Amino acid sequence: MSNLYRKLAWINIKSNKHFYLPYLLAGVVSVMMFYCMRAMQGHEGLGHVRGGSVVVIILTLGLVVIGFFVCILLFYTNSFIMKRRKKELGIYNILGMEKRHIAKVMLWEMILTFFISVGIGLLLGILFQKLLTMFLYKLTGLEEAIPFYISKYGCIQTAELFGGIYIATFLYNFMKIQMANPIELLHATNIGEREPKTKLILSIVGIVCLGAAYYIAVTTENPIEAILLFFIAVILVIIGTYCLFTAGSIALLKMLRKNKKYYYQIRHFTAVSGMIYRMKQNAAGLANICILSTMVLVMISTTISMYFGLEDELNYRYTAEIGVQFYFMKVPKAGIMDRALEEISSYIKEEGYTITKQSVIGSMIVSANWKEDQITLAKEELDFSDKNIMLIALMTKENYERLTGNSVTDLKKGEIAVASKKNDIDKKETILFNQTEYPVVQRVDLSERDKKESMSNIVSGMAYLIFSDEEALEEAAEGVYDTYSEIEHSLPSIHYEIAVDIDGTAEEKLNCVSSVRNWMNGWKENTAIPSEIREISYGYIESRQEGYADFLSINGSLFFLGMFLGSMFLMVTVLIIYYKQISEGYEDKERFAIMQKVGMSHTEVKKAIRTQIQIVFFLPLGMAAVHLTAAFPMLERLLALLNLTNRELFAWCLVGTLFLFGLIYLGVFIITSRSYYKIVGK
């Protein structure tokens, strides 16, 4: 008897291949993607290379996201199949099969689907996993050898996950069949929809939600606030999209129906009237397509811009190839840092490296309140949402010129020059800083790097107060220490950076910074260095080349994950569109057959179909483009926190991604519209 159920299950799958084939394909691709991600995430070689731990964390995140969306994808596609098969199952019931017998057929269908999807998916995953791992290593700059291997735990966990999903879909399908009577099953596909009412309140809710989300995205300037508000904006966009597609689309179609010039045309009359009655059930599908399209565009464009903006990020983050950081509780003696630079540069030259540029830059940075033409030190914990909070950098004329290359006029003691960002400090004739009044004798332009400085983007503004010499800076710094000595939290420090650029290959630069780091770790005991220099304690050493490896591992793995998940979301979008078109094709078949019987030609049917598909098909894409345009300012600020401040690069990546996605979307439109017409044309 079990052979009969198995044969019936196999016949059902073959006879419904236009529904089952995409479902099986989705299962195969999902299995392959999950296994590949799990095998790469568990690859032992990643734990032994620089940056490998970051890649593992990002891949783990991707594994969770893939597992979550695989569940949604397979349940969603299963619902389309069951909707079309209710009549078939109803016939089985009427012909004498009990529901327990139908359950056995469905169980065998689930078993066959599981073995086909998991078997072929794991085979493809094993074959392509090494290729994908090589691509990941190429993007992240990892050079570990990649042997061919089969992940035992990857196979087991993949089989467990998809086994659980298919069992859950079987139980869901059986429950739906168990609760329905045979007559309902037989006529499930013939139940008509009443004309939906225009839901004004729901439309207003959608408009308000989208308006609030767009307002947050456009007006939020603080990147820290942008992180917190981003998820709120995303939720508002999702709610607003569903509301507008549910209620707004109906209102739009009714407006088209009232437009007599547009509506009373053969191609428009049939399309608009049909969509009005079906929009109630189609709204969720259209909203899903819109949201998924937006996710694909955001994910791919941001990760591409981060990967290809790597050099911009490094130039923004590091002032030189080697940076030695020093922190003092008071202004060091005049010339002491220049002598320290001489010792460090002499050692680098002795090691055989060529120095192309060197400098020493010092400053004290404090947080302050700018209010009523006064700068008062911020004594409490920073509140980044406070529009009056800003950063003040105290610096000598010589150091500012070294840092920016901008010339500053000769300053007398007690006079200052000012350079500022996003505030009007540089417009004042005098500035009261920490209860001391300073005349402003020059306004200086900021360097391009300082204009993009991330910390000054977090607070409301940034300003440089430029003093004549170390003595004038020391007096101002002592005033700062006196003020902060009254409160409990740590005192600010004066920061100096010795910046050295060297020539050579990447390996030579890494060797150089490693050598300098080891030498400086023991320079207090090195009697060859003058005692006053040995007394200086350095904070840490950073290297642009080391930063390159770290940035490449992060950006490369994010780019890989973005492409991987973007491909998956695109597959989900295409499947939703395909099933939606096929399902509507069977629903419209009888309607168009009647229209042809009363005189509507094949050409007119085709035009009506094209009009209907164009309205429904491109509405989600247009809405996704609007979402993306509104989200651009917020996404730009979030990327600035990750050191990417190249606005033009991000804009071009966004436009390029939208264009490419539009081409793919157009291809799906052409293919599915042909399938739809074939069904209706029969």
Phi and psi in degrees as a GROMACS rama.xvg file:
@    title "Ramachandran Plot"
@    xaxis  label "Phi"
@    yaxis  label "Psi"
@TYPE xy
-63.7101  -30.6399  SER-2
-63.4971  -36.1509  ASN-3
-63.1897  -45.9475  LEU-4
-63.7436  -39.4157  TYR-5
-65.628  -42.0837  ARG-6
-65.399  -42.3578  LYS-7
-61.3598  -40.2635  LEU-8
-62.9906  -44.2063  ALA-9
-66.5808  -39.4955  TRP-10
-63.7116  -41.4212  ILE-11
-61.4465  -42.3458  ASN-12
-64.2239  -44.4183  ILE-13
-67.4691  -40.9577  LYS-14
-72.3137  -23.0301  SER-15
-108.699  36.1986  ASN-16
-63.2752  -29.5264  LYS-17
-67.4745  -20.3603  HIS-18
-94.8966  -43.0964  PHE-19
-76.5523  -31.2655  TYR-20
-61.487  -48.0175  LEU-21
-62.7495  -34.8611  PRO-22
-64.6668  -44.3558  TYR-23
-66.6155  -39.6852  LEU-24
-62.6571  -42.4084  LEU-25
-61.7802  -40.5216  ALA-26
-65.156  -43.3869  GLY-27
-61.9447  -48.7129  VAL-28
-64.7857  -39.7474  VAL-29
-63.9699  -43.7511  SER-30
-60.8574  -45.8967  VAL-31
-60.0038  -45.1429  MET-32
-66.8568  -41.9817  MET-33
-66.0829  -44.3478  PHE-34
-62.5788  -45.1175  TYR-35
-60.0134  -44.352  CYS-36
-64.6623  -40.83  MET-37
-67.6359  -40.2282  ARG-38
-66.1416  -40.8459  ALA-39
-68.9286  -40.1833  MET-40
-64.9682  -32.4399  GLN-41
-94.4295  8.37674  GLY-42
-67.105  122.267  HIS-43
-63.5416  -29.0375  GLU-44
-63.6078  -25.2533  GLY-45
-65.8456  -27.6828  LEU-46
-76.2653  -8.35606  GLY-47
-110.436  5.58082  HIS-48
-122.792  154.592  VAL-49
-63.3684  130.336  ARG-50
85.4363  -6.46964  GLY-51
-66.1118  -35.1881  GLY-52
-64.2247  -36.5932  SER-53
-65.4709  -41.8354  VAL-54
-61.654  -41.0974  VAL-55
-61.7491  -43.1297  VAL-56
-61.5432  -45.3171  ILE-57
-66.4996  -39.303  ILE-58
-66.7822  -35.2003  LEU-59
-63.3047  -43.2573  THR-60
-59.175  -44.4818  LEU-61
-62.6782  -35.9988  GLY-62
-63.1959  -42.4061  LEU-63
-64.275  -44.8866  VAL-64
-63.2115  -43.1719  VAL-65
-62.631  -45.9193  ILE-66
-58.5343  -41.1187  GLY-67
-65.7106  -47.2074  PHE-68
-75.0179  -25.217  PHE-69
-62.5402  -41.3764  VAL-70
-60.2701  -47.4344  CYS-71
-62.8247  -44.5981  ILE-72
-60.08  -50.5361  LEU-73
-70.1854  -34.8119  LEU-74
-67.1966  -40.3815  PHE-75
-65.4446  -47.4598  TYR-76
-67.576  -35.3066  THR-77
-61.4083  -37.5678  ASN-78
-63.8497  -36.5724  SER-79
-65.0632  -42.3078  PHE-80
-64.563  -45.0054  ILE-81
-64.5227  -35.0416  MET-82
-61.1756  -41.0795  LYS-83
-78.7562  -18.9058  ARG-84
-97.9318  -1.18057  ARG-85
-61  -38.9119  LYS-86
-63.5802  -43.2891  LYS-87
-61.3763  -44.2017  GLU-88
-68.5365  -33.1802  LEU-89
-64.155  -38.4904  GLY-90
-63.6959  -42.7733  ILE-91
-55.5207  -44.0685  TYR-92
-65.2749  -43.3311  ASN-93
-66.8795  -34.2266  ILE-94
-76.4552  -1.61443  LEU-95
119.878  -8.83642  GLY-96
-75.5668  128.766  MET-97
-75.723  165.019  GLU-98
-65.301  -28.7027  LYS-99
-68.9446  -30.9404  ARG-100
-71.544  -41.3253  HIS-101
-61.3359  -38.0537  ILE-102
-61.5668  -38.4345  ALA-103
-66.2782  -39.2545  LYS-104
-62.5223  -45.5772  VAL-105
-64.5866  -34.4242  MET-106
-63.2234  -43.9108  LEU-107
-66.6711  -35.6195  TRP-108
-61.2873  -41.2633  GLU-109
-65.2304  -42.1837  MET-110
-63.6435  -45.7317  ILE-111
-63.0817  -42.2969  LEU-112
-61.3856  -42.6261  THR-113
-60.7678  -49.7496  PHE-114
-67.8603  -37.2137  PHE-115
-66.1068  -48.679  ILE-116
-66.6122  -51.0986  SER-117
-70.6319  -40.8272  VAL-118
-62.6727  -54.3896  GLY-119
-67.5786  -39.0246  ILE-120
-62.6533  -44.8349  GLY-121
-65.3709  -39.2534  LEU-122
-61.1918  -46.939  LEU-123
-66.2616  -37.3467  LEU-124
-63.0962  -42.7385  GLY-125
-64.4465  -38.3147  ILE-126
-70.2771  -39.8347  LEU-127
-96.7871  -7.94431  PHE-128
-61.8907  -43.1399  GLN-129
-64.7146  -39.0014  LYS-130
-62.5835  -43.5507  LEU-131
-67.065  -36.8408  LEU-132
-64.7621  -40.5705  THR-133
-61.9717  -40.1168  MET-134
-65.0472  -42.1487  PHE-135
-61.8683  -45.1552  LEU-136
-64.1266  -35.9187  TYR-137
-64.7377  -43.1325  LYS-138
-67.3118  -36.2712  LEU-139
-94.1775  -1.65866  THR-140
76.2608  12.9489  GLY-141
-79.1779  142.373  LEU-142
-120.095  16.8388  GLU-143
-68.8075  144.089  GLU-144
-65.9078  143.352  ALA-145
-119.388  95.1791  ILE-146
-77.0539  157.477  PRO-147
-75.666  129.1  PHE-148
-151.238  159.37  TYR-149
-112.319  124.733  ILE-150
-80.7449  110.126  SER-151
-61.5295  -49.7775  LYS-152
-67.449  -31.3623  TYR-153
-62.6775  -43.7557  GLY-154
-64.5106  -44.4612  CYS-155
-64.8282  -48.564  ILE-156
-66.6374  -34.6995  GLN-157
-65.0611  -46.0693  THR-158
-62.6556  -39.285  ALA-159
-65.3561  -46.0646  GLU-160
-61.4227  -50.9101  LEU-161
-73.8499  -29.6445  PHE-162
-62.0238  -43.5562  GLY-163
-63.4289  -40.5266  GLY-164
-64.9814  -46.296  ILE-165
-68.1576  -34.6297  TYR-166
-65.3025  -41.4365  ILE-167
-63.3695  -40.9298  ALA-168
-66.9949  -37.2091  THR-169
-62.4356  -45.9744  PHE-170
-63.2182  -38.5271  LEU-171
-65.036  -45.6153  TYR-172
-63.2656  -43.1005  ASN-173
-63.8009  -39.964  PHE-174
-61.9341  -42.1007  MET-175
-63.9204  -41.004  LYS-176
-68.4666  -40.729  ILE-177
-63.17  -34.4354  GLN-178
-83.8405  -17.4147  MET-179
-95.2789  150.438  ALA-180
-95.5393  160.747  ASN-181
-56.808  -37.5741  PRO-182
-65.1234  -42.2544  ILE-183
-62.1253  -41.6216  GLU-184
-63.5489  -41.7547  LEU-185
-64.9947  -35.8557  LEU-186
-107.948  15.2588  HIS-187
-60.9205  -37.4703  ALA-188
-83.1448  -8.42136  THR-189
-102.284  -0.842605  ASN-190
-70.864  122.694  ILE-191
-83.0913  162.479  GLY-192
-102.339  137.555  GLU-193
-75.4619  156.778  ARG-194
-65.3017  122.199  GLU-195
-71.1789  148.776  PRO-196
-82.9197  151.372  LYS-197
-74.2773  117.186  THR-198
-96.7366  93.4626  LYS-199
-64.9196  -43.9599  LEU-200
-63.0539  -42.583  ILE-201
-64.7252  -37.5404  LEU-202
-63.7803  -42.0645  SER-203
-64.6846  -41.8582  ILE-204
-59.1367  -43.5674  VAL-205
-61.831  -45.286  GLY-206
-64.3411  -42.32  ILE-207
-64.6831  -43.794  VAL-208
-62.4806  -46.6309  CYS-209
-66.8609  -40.1299  LEU-210
-61.4164  -42.0383  GLY-211
-65.3789  -42.2102  ALA-212
-63.6729  -44.3773  ALA-213
-64.7473  -38.809  TYR-214
-63.0348  -43.4181  TYR-215
-60.7027  -44.9655  ILE-216
-64.7963  -37.8252  ALA-217
-82.9368  -36.5629  VAL-218
-94.3645  -18.1014  THR-219
-74.383  111.602  THR-220
-98.7752  -27.8455  GLU-221
-80.9021  120.975  ASN-222
-61.2527  -33.01  PRO-223
-64.8273  -44.2695  ILE-224
-63.1055  -35.9312  GLU-225
-61.8564  -37.437  ALA-226
-62.8417  -44.7133  ILE-227
-69.929  -39.0924  LEU-228
-85.5086  -14.861  LEU-229
-59.1064  -45.5333  PHE-230
-69.1365  -34.0698  PHE-231
-64.039  -43.7279  ILE-232
-62.3967  -39.357  ALA-233
-62.8653  -44.9744  VAL-234
-62.3925  -42.9791  ILE-235
-62.7841  -39.8081  LEU-236
-63.8063  -42.5333  VAL-237
-63.4123  -47.5654  ILE-238
-62.0187  -47.7632  ILE-239
-61.616  -38.8129  GLY-240
-64.362  -46.6406  THR-241
-62.5084  -42.4913  TYR-242
-63.9655  -44.2179  CYS-243
-69.1346  -38.2668  LEU-244
-72.045  -29.6904  PHE-245
-75.7221  -46.8005  THR-246
-104.511  -42.8198  ALA-247
-65.2341  -37.1819  GLY-248
-66.0016  -36.7101  SER-249
-65.3252  -43.4616  ILE-250
-62.0327  -39.5223  ALA-251
-63.5091  -45.6945  LEU-252
-65.1532  -36.6834  LEU-253
-68.6978  -32.9834  LYS-254
-64.7061  -40.4836  MET-255
-64.7264  -34.8143  LEU-256
-68.5163  -32.7213  ARG-257
-73.66  -21.8095  LYS-258
-79.5398  98.3216  ASN-259
-63.1361  -37.679  LYS-260
-62.8399  -37.0203  LYS-261
-81.9366  -44.9311  TYR-262
-71.7659  -41.1847  TYR-263
-85.4051  55.6445  TYR-264
-127.335  145.485  GLN-265
-56.7593  -44.4576  ILE-266
-69.7184  -29.5882  ARG-267
-90.0429  -35.8715  HIS-268
-58.0421  -51.5477  PHE-269
-65.7785  -44.025  THR-270
-64.8671  -50.7222  ALA-271
-65.1241  -46.2674  VAL-272
-62.7713  -40.6863  SER-273
-66.4152  -40.4066  GLY-274
-69.9496  -33.4965  MET-275
-58.9109  -43.4542  ILE-276
-74.2705  -25.9353  TYR-277
-98.4667  -8.0056  ARG-278
-63.9954  -26.7836  MET-279
-58.7675  -42.6227  LYS-280
-88.5998  -18.0915  GLN-281
-88.4629  -18.4967  ASN-282
-58.2816  -44.1729  ALA-283
-63.038  -40.6309  ALA-284
-63.8958  -42.7348  GLY-285
-65.2485  -40.9973  LEU-286
-63.9189  -39.8743  ALA-287
-61.4588  -43.3396  ASN-288
-61.6779  -43.4681  ILE-289
-62.632  -47.2303  CYS-290
-67.0646  -43.5571  ILE-291
-63.7072  -39.7614  LEU-292
-61.4761  -42.4237  SER-293
-62.7804  -42.055  THR-294
-61.9867  -43.5192  MET-295
-60.4898  -47.3014  VAL-296
-64.78  -43.8781  LEU-297
-66.3029  -47.4242  VAL-298
-63.2925  -47.5337  MET-299
-71.4601  -43.0861  ILE-300
-66.1761  -40.49  SER-301
-69.4076  -42.2168  THR-302
-70.6964  -34.3988  THR-303
-65.5309  -44.3433  ILE-304
-65.9612  -36.0601  SER-305
-66.4509  -39.7676  MET-306
-69.5845  -46.6213  TYR-307
-81.4319  -9.96074  PHE-308
-97.1712  19.4652  GLY-309
-58.2844  -44.3937  LEU-310
-64.4978  -39.7914  GLU-311
-62.4354  -40.1258  ASP-312
-64.8045  -41.1505  GLU-313
-67.5361  -44.168  LEU-314
-62.7621  -32.3048  ASN-315
-76.3961  -37.0313  TYR-316
-80.21  -36.4916  ARG-317
-116.052  132.547  TYR-318
-82.25  -22.1538  THR-319
-155.634  174.092  ALA-320
-65.8966  -41.6841  GLU-321
-124.752  127.549  ILE-322
-126.561  117.553  GLY-323
-102.198  120.53  VAL-324
-99.9951  132.069  GLN-325
-124.27  144.565  PHE-326
-130.772  130.856  TYR-327
-126.241  150.069  PHE-328
-90.8799  -2.30935  MET-329
-154.058  164.797  LYS-330
-65.0316  125.372  VAL-331
-67.4465  165.04  PRO-332
-59.1241  148.403  LYS-333
-58.6321  130.671  ALA-334
84.626  -6.88717  GLY-335
-67.6194  -37.2425  ILE-336
-73.2553  -32.0381  MET-337
-64.232  -37.8328  ASP-338
-69.2037  -36.2459  ARG-339
-63.8851  -38.4029  ALA-340
-62.2126  -40.2304  LEU-341
-61.0813  -42.9277  GLU-342
-64.1066  -44.1211  GLU-343
-66.6206  -44.8453  ILE-344
-66.7575  -35.1447  SER-345
-63.3963  -42.0502  SER-346
-64.1303  -42.5038  TYR-347
-61.7809  -41.1671  ILE-348
-66.537  -39.0179  LYS-349
-62.8633  -30.0337  GLU-350
-77.8687  -3.77282  GLU-351
95.045  16.2506  GLY-352
-101.801  148.476  TYR-353
-97.5584  122.561  THR-354
-89.3225  126.997  ILE-355
-99.1835  -25.1016  THR-356
-160.915  143.878  LYS-357
-150.745  149.12  GLN-358
-162.978  163.681  SER-359
-129.039  129.374  VAL-360
-129.793  132.036  ILE-361
-130.677  150.285  GLY-362
-165.252  162.448  SER-363
-119.391  126.221  MET-364
-113.094  126.35  ILE-365
-130.458  154.834  VAL-366
-91.3196  142.294  SER-367
-147.979  164.754  ALA-368
-103.337  130.131  ASN-369
-109.485  105.952  TRP-370
-153.778  133.792  LYS-371
54.263  45.5811  GLU-372
61.6885  24.4138  ASP-373
-128.215  144.977  GLN-374
-109.723  109.521  ILE-375
-115.002  140.599  THR-376
-65.9509  138.643  LEU-377
-80.3003  112.648  ALA-378
-93.2574  -13.4685  LYS-379
-101.395  175.396  GLU-380
-60.983  142.305  GLU-381
-65.5238  133.694  LEU-382
-109.704  101.423  ASP-383
-66.5602  -16.4504  PHE-384
-81.5894  -11.6496  SER-385
-72.6217  118.418  ASP-386
-69.2421  -13.8949  LYS-387
-90.7758  -12.9822  ASN-388
-74.4473  135.465  ILE-389
-148.973  171.278  MET-390
-102.712  136.633  LEU-391
-119.604  122.798  ILE-392
-105.602  120.064  ALA-393
-94.3617  128.896  LEU-394
-153.211  149.065  MET-395
-79.3822  159.992  THR-396
-56.6222  -45.1706  LYS-397
-62.8456  -43.972  GLU-398
-68.6947  -36.1837  ASN-399
-65.7935  -39.7534  TYR-400
-65.0899  -37.3771  GLU-401
-65.5645  -39.872  ARG-402
-70.456  -45.3375  LEU-403
-106.378  -22.3607  THR-404
80.7305  -1.37416  GLY-405
-85.813  137.504  ASN-406
-84.1139  144.434  SER-407
-120.234  137.08  VAL-408
-63.3618  161.508  THR-409
-63.2284  130.679  ASP-410
-111.994  139.992  LEU-411
-89.4032  162.266  LYS-412
-61.3609  131.681  LYS-413
95.2832  -13.8182  GLY-414
-98.0039  154.273  GLU-415
-137.605  156.703  ILE-416
-109.357  154.25  ALA-417
-130.385  136.873  VAL-418
-130.282  130.075  ALA-419
-139.361  165.567  SER-420
-136.697  130.697  LYS-421
60.3015  29.4838  LYS-422
-156.903  178.994  ASN-423
-110.548  26.8065  ASP-424
-61.68  -40.9691  ILE-425
-70.9486  -2.71805  ASP-426
-92.0329  -5.19305  LYS-427
-87.7557  148.207  LYS-428
-78.6738  -35.077  GLU-429
-134.96  153.415  THR-430
-128.567  131.171  ILE-431
-96.3556  103.011  LEU-432
-110.829  118.556  PHE-433
51.3354  45.8037  ASN-434
71.0953  10.9094  GLN-435
-117.854  130.563  THR-436
-92.9265  130.546  GLU-437
-124.397  130.751  TYR-438
-75.5769  137.191  PRO-439
-95.1571  116.532  VAL-440
-102.887  -11.9427  VAL-441
-156.348  142.208  GLN-442
-104.932  124.448  ARG-443
-112.665  142.649  VAL-444
-74.1891  143.155  ASP-445
-75.4163  153.498  LEU-446
-72.5208  161.358  SER-447
-60.2517  -34.7137  GLU-448
-66.6929  -41.3022  ARG-449
-69.8847  -29.3396  ASP-450
-65.3977  -24.2932  LYS-451
-104.018  1.06156  LYS-452
-51.0977  127.744  GLU-453
-67.2414  -39.1834  SER-454
-64.4224  -34.9947  MET-455
-74.2732  -16.2342  SER-456
-80.334  -28.2136  ASN-457
-70.7535  -45.2095  ILE-458
-91.6463  178.828  VAL-459
-75.6314  -17.8332  SER-460
-174.359  175.635  GLY-461
-146.601  144.401  MET-462
-143.095  144.971  ALA-463
-101.842  127.734  TYR-464
-104.412  113.28  LEU-465
-102.738  122.04  ILE-466
-102.581  165.083  PHE-467
-68.2744  -42.7792  SER-468
-157.887  -176.338  ASP-469
-62.3634  -35.1213  GLU-470
-64.6187  -44.4171  GLU-471
-66.4321  -38.1584  ALA-472
-65.2444  -39.3951  LEU-473
-63.1609  -40.3309  GLU-474
-61.8641  -43.0111  GLU-475
-66.2946  -39.856  ALA-476
-65.7635  -38.8374  ALA-477
-62.2644  -37.9876  GLU-478
-62.5298  -37.7998  GLY-479
-64.4817  -45.3416  VAL-480
-61.4461  -40.0566  TYR-481
-62.1262  -40.7573  ASP-482
-67.4998  -44.2242  THR-483
-75.6636  -17.8879  TYR-484
-66.3369  -16.1112  SER-485
-82.906  -11.0025  GLU-486
-118.002  168.227  ILE-487
-84.591  -34.2029  GLU-488
-71.4895  164.254  HIS-489
-59.0028  149.283  SER-490
-75.5467  151.103  LEU-491
-70.9998  160.911  PRO-492
-128.2  160.598  SER-493
-89.8664  126.505  ILE-494
-107.452  129.573  HIS-495
-121.131  142.139  TYR-496
-125.631  125.482  GLU-497
-93.4757  113.605  ILE-498
-108.835  127.642  ALA-499
-133.044  126.468  VAL-500
-102.367  136.579  ASP-501
-126.203  160.243  ILE-502
-97.598  152.391  ASP-503
141.234  177.804  GLY-504
-77.3906  172.115  THR-505
-61.4284  -41.8737  ALA-506
-64.7493  -40.1767  GLU-507
-64.9067  -38.1516  GLU-508
-66.899  -39.2706  LYS-509
-65.4834  -40.7587  LEU-510
-64.6004  -38.1645  ASN-511
-64.7936  -48.9954  CYS-512
-66.4081  -34.3269  VAL-513
-64.7403  -41.1227  SER-514
-65.4635  -43.2874  SER-515
-64.628  -40.058  VAL-516
-63.5686  -45.1949  ARG-517
-63.9884  -40.2489  ASN-518
-65.3823  -41.8404  TRP-519
-73.7989  -25.336  MET-520
-63.7311  -23.1628  ASN-521
-117.049  18.4631  GLY-522
-78.6002  -13.9871  TRP-523
-67.9519  -28.2285  LYS-524
-95.9221  -0.481252  GLU-525
-85.819  103.278  ASN-526
-70.7436  -12.2118  THR-527
-71.8965  -15.6578  ALA-528
-95.9471  135.115  ILE-529
-52.9101  145.231  PRO-530
-60.6769  -38.7957  SER-531
-66.7358  -25.3586  GLU-532
-79.2757  -38.9792  ILE-533
-64.435  -23.8133  ARG-534
-72.619  -17.1306  GLU-535
-75.3448  131.502  ILE-536
-102.306  126.711  SER-537
-92.6468  153.297  TYR-538
-81.3194  -59.9205  GLY-539
-164.078  167.84  TYR-540
-119.585  131.565  ILE-541
-120.77  152.019  GLU-542
-129.501  134.275  SER-543
-64.7217  -37.0042  ARG-544
-69.0086  -39.2877  GLN-545
-64.8435  -40.2929  GLU-546
-61.4502  -35.9207  GLY-547
-60.2509  -43.7741  TYR-548
-64.2982  -41.9079  ALA-549
-67.2552  -46.1817  ASP-550
-63.5819  -40.0402  PHE-551
-65.5414  -39.8863  LEU-552
-65.6315  -39.5219  SER-553
-72.0386  -53.57  ILE-554
-66.4839  -37.9272  ASN-555
-65.7303  -43.2212  GLY-556
-69.6573  -35.0606  SER-557
-66.3259  -38.8919  LEU-558
-63.1409  -44.0313  PHE-559
-61.4315  -46.0848  PHE-560
-65.3006  -39.3235  LEU-561
-61.4379  -44.4979  GLY-562
-66.5821  -39.52  MET-563
-64.8986  -53.3487  PHE-564
-69.911  -35.3448  LEU-565
-59.4924  -40.6332  GLY-566
-63.6991  -38.9769  SER-567
-67.576  -45.9975  MET-568
-62.594  -35.2705  PHE-569
-65.03  -40.783  LEU-570
-62.3188  -42.7218  MET-571
-60.2461  -44.772  VAL-572
-60.7389  -45.9148  THR-573
-62.5594  -42.2701  VAL-574
-65.1254  -40.762  LEU-575
-61.7893  -43.292  ILE-576
-63.598  -44.3025  ILE-577
-61.3884  -51.9585  TYR-578
-64.6168  -34.4765  TYR-579
-63.8775  -44.6224  LYS-580
-67.4174  -43.2274  GLN-581
-64.8858  -44.5644  ILE-582
-60.7655  -44.7932  SER-583
-68.3396  -30.8029  GLU-584
-60.5639  -45.4122  GLY-585
-68.0096  -33.9812  TYR-586
-69.6042  -34.1826  GLU-587
-87.5343  -11.2268  ASP-588
-56.7202  -51.1053  LYS-589
-65.7292  -37.8985  GLU-590
-63.3673  -45.2025  ARG-591
-72.4476  -28.6972  PHE-592
-63.813  -41.4504  ALA-593
-64.3569  -42.0573  ILE-594
-62.7808  -37.0247  MET-595
-70.3256  -34.3633  GLN-596
-65.9223  -28.8365  LYS-597
-94.1189  10.8201  VAL-598
119.351  1.09845  GLY-599
-79.0725  126.397  MET-600
-80.5099  167.424  SER-601
-60.9967  -38.9312  HIS-602
-63.477  -42.393  THR-603
-68.0216  -36.698  GLU-604
-61.2585  -44.1593  VAL-605
-64.5895  -40.6429  LYS-606
-64.7851  -41.6056  LYS-607
-63.45  -41.7205  ALA-608
-62.5571  -44.1091  ILE-609
-61.8424  -42.147  ARG-610
-62.1619  -45.4734  THR-611
-62.1215  -45.9653  GLN-612
-67.3824  -39.8864  ILE-613
-62.1437  -42.8942  GLN-614
-63.6631  -49.1049  ILE-615
-72.6101  -36.8782  VAL-616
-73.9019  -45.06  PHE-617
-93.4018  -5.82206  PHE-618
-63.4236  -47.291  LEU-619
-62.5294  -39.3056  PRO-620
-65.6391  -42.2763  LEU-621
-62.3194  -41.2372  GLY-622
-66.4329  -38.1859  MET-623
-63.0409  -39.5321  ALA-624
-63.6557  -38.4085  ALA-625
-64.6603  -45.2144  VAL-626
-56.8007  -43.522  HIS-627
-65.8441  -41.4641  LEU-628
-62.1997  -42.9822  THR-629
-68.4605  -32.1807  ALA-630
-81.2687  -11.6223  ALA-631
-54.5035  -49.2312  PHE-632
-60.637  -40.7847  PRO-633
-69.0502  -41.9092  MET-634
-62.7335  -37.2637  LEU-635
-62.5922  -41.54  GLU-636
-70.4279  -35.5293  ARG-637
-66.4759  -38.8443  LEU-638
-67.0986  -29.9854  LEU-639
-62.5515  -32.5552  ALA-640
-66.7672  -23.3923  LEU-641
-96.6796  18.8733  LEU-642
75.8315  7.89161  ASN-643
-97.8393  109.204  LEU-644
-116.586  9.63169  THR-645
-82.0947  92.4342  ASN-646
-64.7873  -39.4982  ARG-647
-63.6773  -42.3064  GLU-648
-60.8037  -46.9126  LEU-649
-62.3911  -41.2834  PHE-650
-62.6763  -44.0538  ALA-651
-66.9415  -38.4668  TRP-652
-63.4528  -38.6241  CYS-653
-65.8126  -46.1863  LEU-654
-65.3033  -43.3847  VAL-655
-63.0331  -41.7769  GLY-656
-64.0923  -43.065  THR-657
-62.982  -40.848  LEU-658
-65.0177  -46.6803  PHE-659
-64.9836  -43.1999  LEU-660
-62.6801  -38.04  PHE-661
-61.7917  -38.5949  GLY-662
-64.6696  -44.1474  LEU-663
-63.1273  -42.6056  ILE-664
-61.129  -40.6578  TYR-665
-64.1267  -40.1436  LEU-666
-62.575  -42.1378  GLY-667
-62.9069  -40.0439  VAL-668
-58.8015  -46.1902  PHE-669
-64.4368  -44.7673  ILE-670
-67.1835  -48.1527  ILE-671
-70.3083  -32.2106  THR-672
-67.2177  -34.0532  SER-673
-65.7214  -42.6857  ARG-674
-62.5062  -41.3442  SER-675
-61.2473  -45.0181  TYR-676
-67.8755  -34.3133  TYR-677
-63.5912  -40.2981  LYS-678
-67.1935  -47.935  ILE-679
-68.2647  -38.3161  VAL-680
-65.8524  -24.5275  GLY-681
